[in-house]
Amino acid sequence: MYDYKAAFQTAVDQVKGEGRYRVFADLKRVRGQFPKAVRRREDGSEQDVVIWCSNDYLGMGQHPVVLDAMKAELDTAGAGAGGTRNISGTTRSAVDLEAELASWHQKDAALLFTSGYVANEATLTTLQRILPGLIIFSDSLNHASMIAGIRNGGCERHVFLHNDLTHLEQLLAAAPADAPKLIAFESVYSMDGDIADLAGTIALAKKYNALTYLDEVHAVGLYGATGAGVAERDGVLDGIDIVECTLGKAIGVMGGYIAADAVIVDAVRSWASGFIFTTSLPPALTAGALASVRHLKTHPELRVAHQERAQALKDRFAAAGIPVMPSESHIVPVFVGDPVHTKMISDMLLEDFGVYVQPINYPTVPKGTERLRFTPSPNHTDDMMDALVEAMDRLWSHCNVARMPSAA
């Protein structure tokens, strides 16, 4: 008889043996106190912690504008959306949100999905059904959801070296001139914090008659005059054919979406199984996201504060000799280079200092590049940063982890 349970246990033991087994922290966020939270230990006791790795980059998940909109929608429309949009109809706040998102990205239309992952996977898979013979050119560090969508479609695909436009052009030039083509890439790469050359990529797309597909999940709300992302910041929104974003990071709620020309959105809406057969987002979520987007569009001071806080933490780490990795964005990665040490430091930061930051291990990053990834928000104070750096400094010595030359 086949021992199913043993097979599953072997899979778990393999992850544990590699030092990358993940344990989820039991955290209760406290309204109005982000980034503070209360952790419940396994023995039931509680501990006050500061969250340093949330993707709620601006704390909008706690903002009164968002909470008030969600509570009002819950009282007005109820809890659920009733099923898929094809069967149950569309919540009015979802329609208004899609219009707001389309306008934000200067596109004709937008389409909501239940998450950014689903938006990428469903859209990239569907494009291959709509465009027979499509060839996709994908950045080597694209997110797992993009890779899944590209693989699921089964089309010809080529992976170009990360942010290497010379390699991308070599691949484009070698492809049949009359074949449909799509370049899939991100603006901000969340593990290293680097940013793609959008203008250069768009120029190649025009030269070789390719569509551009841009993932802005770690940029939307954070860059550009109104927060529409790096494409807005760089003045190239009109050069992006399809932009994909999330509602679950800087916007502070949940969900994902694409924005594009009306006929592209209509085709995806009509063909994508990941949209057609999935229950719609609850009304409270779409109402909260709508309020958040409208707020972010008119409050650039949040983005200014966010960038200042990220730079302040980078400077503090560098001054203490903590090996902060180069990053041109708001992402603050600290190199460790070993999964066991990364997990050990993460555990000690939480248990001994009330600092919550998750270890980033393989397969999220390549083996040997394990790190801690910090995402400071406008709500992280100087006192919080000083306490964090002091804790990191002590643990770097305690755990005998390599440092970089002190900038002090």
ABEGO torsion letter per residue (X at the ends): XBBAAAAAAAAAAAAAAAGABBBBBBBBBBBGAOABBBBBBAAGBBBBBBBAABABAAGAAABAAAAAAAAAAAAAAEABAGEBAAAAEBBAAAAAAAAAAAAAAGBABBBBBABAAAAAAAAAAAAAAABBGBBBBBBAABBAAAAAAAAAAGBBBBBBBBGBAAAAAAAAAABBAABBBBBBBBABBAAAGBBBBAAAAAAAAAAAGBBBBBBAAAABGABEAAGAEAAAAAGAAAABABBBBBAABAAGBBEBBBBBBAAAAAAAAAABAAAAABBBBBAAAAAAAAAAAAAAAABAAAAAAAAAAAAAAAAAAAAAGBBBBBBABABBBBBAGBAAAAAAAAAAAAAAAGBBBBBBBOAABBBGABBBBBBBBAABBAAAAAAAAAAAAAAAAAAGBBBBBBAX
